[in-house]
Amino acid sequence: MSRYTNVILAVGVLAAAAAVYDMKHDAERSAEHVAALQREIEQEREQLQLLKAEWSLLNDPSRLQRLVERYNEHLSLEPLSVEQITRIEDVPVKPVHLAPIDSNATLGGYAGSAPVVR
């Protein structure tokens, strides 16, 4: 009887060792994946810092003023007047003109019987 118990315990120990080895291997793969993600996050942060620096350089007011002065003949820019500022509610809606697709259809085509959608 003790012989069977020893064999069962030995198989149990081997199974437990295999399970622990598998868990260790999974933990190492997870740690490698986390390290790779952290490297990628750091690269993205560096890229963001570079883009922010470039954006601030491109939006430098003195640089923009020099560009406006250089290309003023081509751009024909003028200062903004107070009359040009309005609310979005005051801007009229541009009508969309749709030609009927099939005038013989019961709805007069996808655009319906009226060619203007409001």
Buried (B, 14 or more C-beta within 10 A) or exposed (E): EEEEEEEEEEEEEEEEEEEEEEEEEEEEEEEEEEEEEEEEEEEEEEEEEEEEEEEEEEEEEEEEEEEEEEEEEEEEEEEEEEEEEEEEEEEEEEEEEBEBEEEEEEEBBEBEEEBEEE
